[in-house]
């Protein structure tokens, strides 16, 4: 029998309604500008979100939350790019419930209540603060990789044209490559999978993108014409900081370490050796 928190049930209901709306959009002409591949990807990502919310959350709540939110954001982005409002507004409600659930989980953890997910009891207010920042700056890659990889030819070619204007060679290949890098960044940093390694790789990607975009020659202020280096460097520094801290308990790394025997060398890519030595074992 499935055991789901009330907020998880609520988010699952809204995701299910969003999936129904996405199926309606996908198999009718209500959004004629949306290509078939974007329609299929939207439906698939939302179906995966529903599976994560219902089936995975009932067994490992943190993992179900992270995967459900991630896949929801991808489907939501596709709907937003094509003004599929019936889908987008329904998913907005699901997203709001996810946000409420996150802060509710943090409150339960800090209060030490029995309803808090297993393994989060040692998290401090500072840990939850860092977790919120990591989720935001990591999942901020979702709109970027979605339009490059999953939203159809229109958004993809818009990025190709932008790369052509920068004078980069093989712009179409580089857009695909950038999309894959951003997908990896969203999973590695946002969801917290091999976070220390992912933070270094993501920071390197952002540095290369900043150099190729010519932002270092356009001054500091991001609002300057063409965009200065203020925003990309801020993003890079914040992400790189997680190479030192790791992702913490509210992450895929945390789930793997609580539920499986992780080899030491893999664990080093998740968390510092000193932090591992100071941890108090918890029941999963």
Secondary structure, DSSP 8 states (H G I E B T S, - for coil): -----HHHHHHHHHHHHHHHHHHHHHTSSTTTTS-HHHHHHHHHHHHHHHHIIIIITTT-HHHHHHHHHHHHHHHHHHHHHTT-HHHHHHHHHHHHHHHHHHHHHHHHHHHT-TTS-TT-TT--HHHHHHHHHHHHHHHTTHHHHHHHHTS-HHHHHHHHHHHHHTT-SSHHHHHHHHHHHHHHHIIIIITTSSHHHHHHHHHHHHHHHHHHTTGGGS-S-TTSTT--SHHHHHHHHHHHTHHHH---SSSHHHHHHHHS---HHHHHTTS-HHHHHH------
